[in-house]
Amino acid sequence: MNDHRVASADPARSTGTTSATTSADAPREEVGEVRRFWQRLGLPGLVDVHTHFMPERVQHKVWGYFDAQGPLIGGLEWPIVYRRQEAERTALLRELGVRAFTAMLYPHKPGMARWLNAWAADFAGRTPDCLHTATLHPEPGVGAYVREAIEAGARVFKAHVQVGAYDPADELLQEAWGMLAEAGIPVVMHCGSGPAPGEHTGPEPIARVLARHPGLRLIVAHLGMPEYEEFLDLAERYGQLRLDTTMVFTDFTEKFMPFPRRALPRLAGLGDRILLGSDFPNIPYPYAHQLHALERLDLGPDWLRAVCHDNAAGLFGL
């Protein structure tokens, strides 16, 4: 555990809120609430491994899909709280005290990944607190452009099995997984069957990937929602598998895919491999609510420090 010597500006415990805001400027109370959270823990800030930045026209299409309550989000009503311009979104993360974040982006069809990777490299170049993110898709040439991204300095990859509608164990991806495992570059993968299942979601395809690449630093997004316990099984079997907290334990998610309380001791036992994720800006509640949802699990301040900062800081050498 890192020894953080940051004094808390306000030791009082604040309460979470699920009320939304759409104002252009970050409300002072929201910024203060988040900063008090990590200051109480003695942290220098937060590290969020699951935030989305992508080309603006792509981002707006994604928001349009949420607005239409598309089938991949299970037809849920999903208001986007942080529907802002790119510069406003990065400024807000910094105000909140997120000292490192990602640009999770993903292709929904072949032929997109290399272009998205070029955009992400440019974004990382002008956004030094963003961990240089890249993506991939099972297609001819995937090994070549994954190698290009690695050589260009990519520090994390994003894969979205549900949106891409592909088997992560596809033979076309084996070279890429091997390169990423050898390079020690983490891969954040949405592979659970929530909020709506896909043909290749769930733990079984991931088990096949890890059987061939046990050293792959896979970060299972959303704690594998809703197959939480099955993905915990895999984490207990494979020492390099990690999970992120994105949207889990929030009031929004607990209504339709609750985390089983019987599994909390296992979550505590894997405390060095659980990472904070938020899904910012595509969330239907304020950023602080994810933090308070973790806090109310009562797994202790050491667990919170590890999840909200130390685990990711160690993984990415921050």
N, C-alpha and C positions, 0 to 999 in steps of 0.2 A: 504494500500500500504506500503510495506517495505521501510524504509529509508536507502538507500544504500549510503555509504560514500566512494566511490571508485573514485579517480580522473581519468579523461580521459587523456591518454597519447597522444592522437591526436584528437583534437576536429573537425578536418576537416571531412566533409562528403565524404565517398568514394562511388564510383559507383559500381553497381553489374556487374557481367559478367556471361555469359553462356558458355564460352569456357571450354572444358574438359581438364583434366590432368591425366596422368596415370603413372607419375613418382613415384618411390618408396618412396621418401622423400617428406614431405609436402613442397610445394613451400613457400618461406618466404612471398611472397606477399599475398598468400591465408590466411596464418595464421594471418598476420598483418591486413588484411581486416576484418576478423571475429572478432578479438580482439578489433579493433577500434570500431566496431559496438556496442558491449556491454559496452565498456568503455564510449562511448559517452552518453549512457543511465544511467551511474552511477551504473551499475550492477556488482556483483562479478563474473559473468560468465553466462553461459546458462544452462538451464535444458531441455533436449530433451527426451520426453516421447516415441518416436517412432524411435528407432534404432534397427538394427537386428544383433544379434550374435547367432550362432547355431553351432552344430558340423560341423567340416570342410567339411566332405563329403556331409552333407546335404546342407551346404552353397553353395558348388560347383554345386550341382544339381539344386539349385534355380537359380544360375547364368546361368547355361546351359539352363534353361527354358526361361530366358529373352533373351539369345542369339538366341534361336530358334523362338522368337516372338510368344510364345504360345498363345492359345485362351484366357486364363485368363487375359492376358495383352492386349487383343484386337488387336493382330497382329502388335503392334507398334514397331518401331525401338527403342531400349532401351539400349544404351551402358552404361555399369557399370563403372562409373568414379573411384570408390574406390575399385577396385578389388585387394585386398591386403591380406596378411596374418593377422591372428587375432591380433597378438601383434602390428603390424603396425597400424591396425585400431584403437585399443584402444589408442595407443600413439598419433595418429593424433587427436582424439577427445579431449584429454587432452591438446594438443598444441593449439587447437582452443579455449580452455576455456570452454568446456562443462563439468561442474562440477558434473553432474549426468546424466545418460543415462540408457537405458533399453536393454534387450536381447530378443527382440520380436522373438518368435519361435512358430511354430504351426504344428500340425499333419495333414496330408492329408487323413489319414485313421485310423480306430480303432487300438489300440494296440501300438501306438507310444507315446502317451502323457506322460505316466509314465517315460519312458526312457528319453524323452526330458527334463522332469522336473529334473531328476537326474543330467543330464549334466548341466542344468542351475543353479542348486544349487552349483555345483562344480565351475562353472564359476564365480558366484557371490562371492564365498568364496575367490577366488584368484583375484578378480577385485572389490575392495571395493567401487569404484565410480559407479558401475553398480547396479541399483535397482534390487534386486533378483526377477526374472521373472519366471512365470510358465504358463502352458497352459492346455487345456482340449479338450475333444471330447465327443459327446453323445454316450456313450457305457456303458455296465454293469461295475460297479466298479468306475465310474467317481467320485462319491461322496467320496469314500474312498481315492483316490489319491489326490483329491483336498484338503481334510482335512489334509493329510500328508504334502502337499506342504505348507499349511498355518502354520502348526505346525513347519515346517522347516524354516520358516521365509520369505516366499514369500511376496513381497510387491506390486506386480502388476501381473495381468494375461493378456494373449493375446488370443484372439479368432479370427479366420478367417473364416467367413461364406462362402466366395467365394471358397477358396481353400479346406476347409473341406467338402463343399457341403452338409451342414446340416441346418435344421431349428433351429435357436437359441432358439425358444420356445418349442423345443422337450421336452417331459415329462422326458426323461432321464437326462436332465440338470437342472431340477427344484431344486433339493436338492443342487446342486453346487451353483446356483445363490443365493439361500437363505443363504448359509453359507458365501458367499463372501459379500453379502449385510450386514449381521450381523457383519462380521469382519471389514467392511469398507474398503475392499481392492479393488482398482480400477481395471477395466477390459477394456483394449484397444481392441476394436472390429472393424475389417474391415467388415462392414455390408452394406455399400452403393453399388450401382450397377456399380461403375467404377473400373477399366477402361473397364471392360466387365461384363454384368449382369450374375448372377447365379440364380438358381431356387429359392433360399431363401434370396436373397439380397433385399435391400430396407427398407423403414421405417415400413411397416406393421408388419413383424415378431418382430421387436424391440418394437413396441407399445404393442404387446401381452406380451413380456417379462416384460416390465416396469409396465404393469397393474397388474401383479402378484408380482413384486418386485420393488416397486417405490423407495426404498432406495438404489438400486444398483448403485454403483458409476461407471457408464458406461462412457467410453471415446470413442466417435465415431470417428474412424480414417478418415482422409482425409476430415473432415467436412461433411462426408456423401456423398461425390462425387458420382454421379451428382445430387442426390436428396437433394441439399443443403438446400433449403427452408423448405422441409418437416422435415428434422432433426432439423432445427432451431425451428420449431413448437414444436417438442417433448422436446427440451431443455427449451422452455418457459413454458412447462407444468410440467416438472419434474425437481425439483431443484438440484438433484444430477447428472443429465446428463451433461457431458462435451464433448467438441469436440477438436480434434487436427488438426493442420494446414498442416499436411503432404502433400507436393507436390502441395497444392492449391495456386493459384495466380501466380505460376511460369509461365514463357513463355511456357514451355513444356506443361503444363496442360491447360493453357488458350486457346491453339490452338484447343483442342477437347472437353473439358468440362469446359467452363468458368464459374466463379462464377458470379451470377447476381448482377450487381452493385446496383440494387434497394434494395438488402438485406444487404448492408453494415451498415446502421443504426442499424439493428437488431444485427449484429455481434458486433458492438460497444457496444450495450446495454448488451450483454452477455460477456463483457470483462473480468469478473472475472472467467469465465468458459471455456475460450479458452486457449489451451496449445500448446506450440511449439512442432512440430514433423517434422522429416526430411526424414525418410526412409533410412538414411545412413546405409550401404554403397551402397544400391541398387538404386542409383539415376543417371540420365543421364546428370547432370550439377554439378558445384561446390557447396559445402555446403553454401557458402556465398549467393548464388542466392536466396535461400529460405528466408533468412533474409531480403534481399533488396526487395523481392517481398512483404513481410509484411510491410516494411517501406514505400513503395510507395503507400500504401492504404491511407496514410495521416490520420490515426485515432489517431495520437498523441503519444507523448512519454510515457505518463502514460499507455496507452493501450499496447504499445510495451513492457514496463517493466513487466507488469502483464503477458502477453502472453509468453514472452521469458524466464521468470524466476519465478516471484513471485507466480503465480497461482500453478505451479507444486511444488515449494518449500513449499508452505503452505499445499498442498494436501499430500505430502509425509513427512512432518515434517523435512525438510532439514535446 
